[in-house]
Amino acid sequence: MSDLRRARFARLVRNALAELPAEFGERIRNLAIVVEDEPTPEQVQGEGALLGLYEGVPLTARGYQEPYLPDRIIIFRGPIERMSASPRRQAEIVRDTVVHEVAHHFGISDARLDELGLGDA
């Protein structure tokens, strides 16, 4: 894997974050976004192709007094690259995956994401 490909992929993730509505900025300030090559077997858990993963406590489930570690979104480069027939399609999949995982941070379930047409990421 070339450093150039890794850098391009990381730029796609940054671009997807930049496309989020401005009012989300403050709400995702304590959210770490990382890129990893592949999910671990424990992360996949029979999911098939896992493109991204939210780890943390959704905002809707937090108490006001409790301290929390920063939540984390992992975007998996390998599965996304394998699904992408073109650079344009790769950018779309990255954007959809980032939106999907950020939605989990806001407490939106997979069922609701399916209803909104965002469930496949």
C-alpha positions, -999 to +999 in steps of 0.1 A: +000+000+000+015+033-011+017+063+011+000+082-017-030+059-017-033+062+021-030+100+020-057+101-008-080+080+013-075+101+044-083+131+023-116+116+013-125+111+049-116+147+058-136+159+028-166+139+040-164+154+074-161+189+059-194+183+040-213+177+073-236+206+083-218+233+103-240+229+133-226+193+137-191+207+143-195+214+180-213+181+186-185+160+170-156+179+186-149+150+210-152+124+183-120+108+170-121+097+133-094+072+124-087+052+092-076+015+096-068-009+068-091-037+078-115-045+106-105-072+131-125-105+133-140-093+165-152-061+149-168-079+119-189-103+140-206-118+110-214-084+094-199-092+061-181-062+046-176-037+075-169-003+061-170+017+093-176+014+130-188+037+158-173+030+192-187+050+221-218+062+239-243+079+216-252+115+226-288+104+233-276+079+259-253+101+279-259+115+313-249+151+320-227+145+350-208+115+337-173+119+321-168+099+289-137+090+269-137+104+234-159+084+210-143+070+179-153+063+144-132+039+124-133+040+086-119+008+070-099+015+039-096-021+025-133-030+023-142+004+008-114+002-018-126-033-028-162-021-032-152+009-053-152+006-091-139+041-095-124+070-076-157+088-077-175+058-063-149+054-036-155+090-025-193+084-024-188+052-003-165+071+021-190+100+024-219+076+030-199+056+056-189+088+075-225+100+076-237+066+087-212+064+116-217+100+127-254+093+128-247+065+153-229+091+174-261+111+174-280+080+186-297+071+152-302+033+150-295+011+120-332+006+116-338+043+114-308+047+090-325+021+068-357+041+068-337+072+058-319+053+030-285+054+048-284+019+061-261+002+037-229+020+046 
